[in-house]
Amino acid sequence: MSVNIYVGNLSYEMTENKLNELFSAHGAVTSAKIIMDQYSGNSKGFGFIEMKERNEADNAISDLNGKNILNREMKVNIAKPKTNNWN
């Protein structure tokens, strides 16, 4: 079962390819997505990584959380499931 990882406090210079490379060092990455502002087209400073194996995801989280990449300390943890806040 794949694991969805939240990655916050990203540098605005971070690309999806660079993010994929960082996490691929710890295991198989299924997808890497940086969330973009729909109006400006600029990064919102966070994204999501999907990894195939839980143990590889845990290793990536422990290694990369708080790590300074492109002059920003990344926040890395298991992504919380989406909730419907409209009710």
N, C-alpha and C positions, 0 to 999 in steps of 0.2 A: 504494500500500500504506500502511495506517495505521501510526502510530507510538504506542507505549504509553510514557507518561512517568510516572516516580515523582516524587511531591511529598511531601517529609518536613518535619518540624519545623513543622507547621501550628499556628496558634493554635487553641485549642478553640472560639473564636468564629467561625472560618471556616465558611462554608456552601458547598454544592456550587454554588449560583448565583454566589456571589462568586468562587469558584475558576474557574468557567467564564468569567466576565467577564474575569478577569486574562489567561487564555490566549487568549481570543477576539480580543484586541487584536493577536495575532500571526498569526492564521489561523483556519481552520475547525476547531472542536472537535466531535468526534463524541460524546464522553461525558466527564463529570466525576464522579468517585466519591470520597467521603471514607469511609474504613473506620471502622465503628462497633463498639464493644464490644457483644457480644451480650447481656451481662448488665445493664450499666448504661445502655446506649443512648447513651453519650457517645462523642465522637470519640476515636480512638486517636492522632490527631495526624499522620496521613499519608493519602495518597490517590493516585489515578491519573487521568491525563488521557489521552484518546486523540485524536490529531490526524490529519487526512487526509494532509497533505503533510510529507515529511521536512524540507525546508528551512524550513518554518514552525515545525516542532517544534524544530529546531536554534536558530532565532532566539529562540523562547520560552525555551528552556533557558539560552542565554547571557545573556538579559536578566533572567530571574527568579531564577536560582540565586544565593543569598546575599542576595537583596533582603529588606529588612525590611518585612513585611506584618503588621499587627495585632500589632506588638511582638515578632515572631519572625522570625529569618532563615531563609527557606525553603531547603531542599535540593532541587534539581531536576536530574534526570538521566534518561537512557534507562532504562526499567524492565528489570530482568533477568528472563528467562523463568522461570516456575515450574519447580521441580525436585521430583522425588519423593524425599524423604529417608528413606523407609521401608525401603529396601533395605540 
